[in-house]
């Protein structure tokens, strides 16, 4: 278990900055996720940590030790990859023992540690099976056991669940989280799946085009996005354009034909962008103050919630979600509805989408 420090790490491929000035710290025992779309730099950063890539600028520290020039095999890391990388001709037990043999661990200790690792991933009863006879979830557990059996100071996981079906992924992410907490091992996890990141992480770094956009807990990433990219990538948001006139902190906002008042964090005049989460918007059968008229264009029942696509009078389409809906109480297509945007529960960005002018306080 160790702290990982990144000091202005930059990695180029040709003239392209795959990672641009990464500067942050991962605490001891933390489950830290690098999240972003394909090509954003998250795997490149993970490979720099592992020693597969050498960054052109900046330094990486494991605790107080600078590891820029330390070869991969001396970094004391366990790794789990998307394709598992297990040996098909070896038994489960032999796969798990592989790293211990390479380290010259005595046979008796090796057997004890291997069986402990298999017990943690619930595979002791399959120790003599070969991976080719096993399911994807079981193969992933073998890869996990092989990574943790060497007792690494750092565990790296690169899209480890992407080859599993949806139901198994939910179970495996829960198992990985349990195992990580049980071992109290610093873990860096790479994924493009925002739901997966929200479910397992202590903190998340959202990346785009090689740059870290925001680092925060799952709750804060979702509730308090730092810019429009984060609001769009994490969860679902409706983006509405308005006009803001702020005198000091008192702002009047014109939006979809209505006039609203907010307290902004600075004086600002010009176009603004609101990010509204679908579940924060309220639907009403009757008109009242701060409501806008609309018509339900489509209804999607999703079990624990219903999703409505609503066309407002100005022509804008918005997504609204209601949770814990009884099937017989679903609203109907073509119904007229009144929408309370609840702007006090939104985030308002400047015209560029890069600066927060107002955010809700929950």
N, C-alpha and C positions, 0 to 999 in steps of 0.2 A: 504494500500500500504506500503510495507516494504522491506528492503534489507535482503537477506538470505545469511548467511556465513557458509561455510563448512570448518572445520579445521581438516584435516587428518582423515576423517571418513572412518572406515573400519567395514564391517559386515561379519561375518562368518556364514555358515551353516555347522555344523560338522567341518571338517578340510578344507572346501572349502571357499575361500574368494570371496563372491558374489560381494562385493564392496571393492576395494583396494585403500586406501589412497586418497580419494576424497578431494581435497583442492582447493576451488575456491569460488567466490562471484557472486551472482545474484543481479543486481541492482534494485532499486525501479522502479516499473512500467514496468519492462522488460518482454518480452515474450521469455522465455528461454526453449529450447527443449533438452531433453535427447534422443539421437538417437543411435540405434544400433540393431544388430540381436537379435533373441530370446536367452535368457540366458546370456546376456551381463552384467546385473546388473542394468539396468535403472529403472525397476519397483521396485526392492529392495530399491534403493536409494529414490525413490518417497515415498515408504511406511515408510522409516525411517523419512522422513520429516513430514509425516502425524502423526507419533507416533504409527503406527501399528507394527513396528519393533524397537528394541532398538539396536543401534550399539555397538559393543564391544570396539571400539577405536575411539577417536576423539570427536568433539563437533559440534553441529548445533546451529546457532544463528538466531533468528528473530530480526533484528535490533541489539540492545545491549543485548537482553535477551537470555541467554543460555536456550534452551528448551529440553535438553536431558531427563529430568525427568518430563516434563510437559505432562499431559495426553492429548490424542487426542482432547477431547471435549473442552479443554481450549486453544487450539492453534489458534483459529479464522481462520480456513481454510474452503474453499468451495471445494468440490470434485465432479468430473464428471468421471464416470467409463465406461468401454467398454460395460457393460450390462445395463447401465442407472440406475438400482436400484431404479426405481420409483414404487409407490404402485398402482397396477392395479385396486383395488377396490375404489380408491379415484378419484375425478375429477381432472382436470388440476389445478384448483384453489386450491383445498385442498392439492395437492402434493406440490405446491409452498409455501403454508402457513405452511407446517409441521415444518420446522426449526424455523420459527418465533414463533410458538406456544410453542415449546420446550424451547425457550428463554424468554417466558412470555411477549411478545410484546403485548401492548394493541390492542384491536380489530380494532379500527379505523386506527391506524398506520399500523397494519398488512395488512389491506385491501389496503391501499394506496401503501405500498411497494410491495405487491404482484402484483398489477395491473401495477405498473411501470416496474417490472421485466418482466411481460408477454408482455408488450408493446415493450420492448427492443428486445425480441426474436420473436415478431410478432405473438403472440398467444392469444391476448385479445379476439378475436371472438370465441375462442374454450375453454373458461374458464370452461364451464360446461360439457365438454365432458370427457369421461373416456379414459385413455391411450390405452386400448385394442382395441379401435375403430380407432386408429390413426396410421400413417405411422412411419417408423423408424426415419426419419428426424424430424418429429414432436415430437416424444418421446425424441429425443436427445435435442430438444429445451426446453422441460419441465425440463430435468435434469440440463440444463444450468441455467434456470431461478431459480430453487430451490437452486443452488449453489451460485448464485450472490445475491439473495434476502436478505441473512443474512449479506451482506456487509462485506465479509471476507477481512482480510489483505493479504491473499494469496489464489490463485486459483490453484488447482492441477487437471490435466487432464491425465488420463491413457488410451491411445489408444481409444479416444472417437468416432472415425469415422470408426473403422475397420469393423463394422457390416453393413455399408451403401454401396450402389452400387456406382460405380466409378463417375458417373455424380453428384450424390447428395453429395458425399464427397468433390468434388471441390467447390460446392456452400457452404457447411457447414463450410469448413475451412476458406473461405472468410468471412462468417458471424461471426465466432469465433474471427478472427483477428480484424474485425471492432468493435465488442463488447468489446474486451479487451482494445483497444485503447480509446474507448469512456469512459470506466470506469477507465482507467489508473490504472489497477490492476496488481500487480506482478503475473505472471503466469508461472508455470512449466508444461511442456507438454511432455508426453512420447509417442514415436512412433517408429516403425521399418521402416516406409515409408519415404525414403529420399526425395522424391518430396514434400510430405506434410511438412516435416521439413523445406525445402528450402522456401516454399511458405509463411509460417506463422511466422517464427522466427526473433527475433532481433539478437540472438546468438544461436549457436548450440554446444552441447557437444557430440562428437562422442565417444561411449563406445565400448570396446571389452574386454571380459573375466574379467569383474569387474574393468577395468582401463579406465580412461578418456584418449583418444588418442589425442584429440585436441579440443580446445574451440575457436570459432571465429564466425564472421558474416557468413551468408549463402554464400555471394560472396567470402569471403576469404577461407572458407572451400572448395569451389569448385575450385577456381583458384590456391590456394596455399596449397595443402594438406601437412600435416606435416610428413606423412609416407606412406608407400605403402598400409597399411590397409585402411586409410582414402581415398586415391586416388581410391581404388577399390570399397569401399562401397558407396561413394558419386558419383553418375553419372556413366558413362561408361568410362573406360580407356583401351588403348592398352598398354601392358607391353612388352618392348623389352629389351633384354640383350645386352650389349656392353662391350667394354674394354676401360678403360680410362687411359691416361698417362698425369698427370698434373705436370707442373713445375711452382711452385707458383700458380698463378690464371689462367695461360694459359694452357688449356687442349686440347689434341687431342683425339678424340673418334673414335673408329672403331666400326661400326654398320652396319650389313647386307651388308657387302662387301664394304661399303663406308667409307670415312674419313671426319670427321667434326671437327670444332673447336668451343670451348665454353670457357667462363670465369667462373671457379668454385670458390666456396667460401673458398677452402682450397686445400693444396697439397694432391693429392690422386692418387694412382696407383692400378689398379685392376679392377675387374668386376663391372659394374654398371647396374642399372635398370632404364629405361626411362618410364615415364607414359605419354602417348599421348592421349589427348581427341579427339574423332573421328571428331568433328566439326572443330578442329584446323588444321587438315591435309588437304592439297590442292591437287586436282587432275588436271592433265594437259593432253591434247591430244598429246603434243610434248615434247620431252626430252630437259632438260636444266640442268644447274649446280644444284647440290644438289637434283636431282630427282633419284628415283629408279623405274625400270620397274616392272609392275605387270599385272595380268589378273583379270578381274572382275568375281567372281564365283557366286555371287547372288546379286539380286537387290530387295530391299523392299521399296515400296512406302508408306509413312506414312502421306500423306496429305501435311503438312507444311514442310516436309523434306523427303529426300530419304537416305536410309542406304545401303551402298555397302560393301560386304565382298570381300576383294581383297587378292589374293595370290601373294606375292612378289617372285622375282626370287630365293631367298634363301629358299623358301618353307613356310615362315611365313605367317599366315593369319592375316589381320588387318581389323578393322571396321572403315569405313570412312562415315561421314554424310555431306550432302549438304542441305542447307536450302533454302526455297522459290523457290522450283523447279517447273517449269511448267511440267505437265504430259508428253507432247510431246517431252520434251528435256531430258528425262531420259537416262542415259547411259545404255548400253545393256550388258547382260551376255556374257562372252567370249571375250569382247573387251579388247585389250591391252591398258593399261593406264600407265601414269607416275605419281608417287607419290612424292610430296614434304612434307617430314615429319615435316618441320618447327620446328626443334629442339630448336630454340630459344624461342618457345612458349610452352615448355614442363617443366616437373619437373624431375630431375635426382637424384636418390637415390643411396646410397652405396649398396654393395652386399646384405646386410641384409634387405634392404628396410626400415630401421629405421632412417636413417640420410639423410637430404637433402644436396646434393652437388651443385646443380644448380636449380634455379627456375626462370621462366619467369617474366619479369617486364611489366605488362600491363598498 
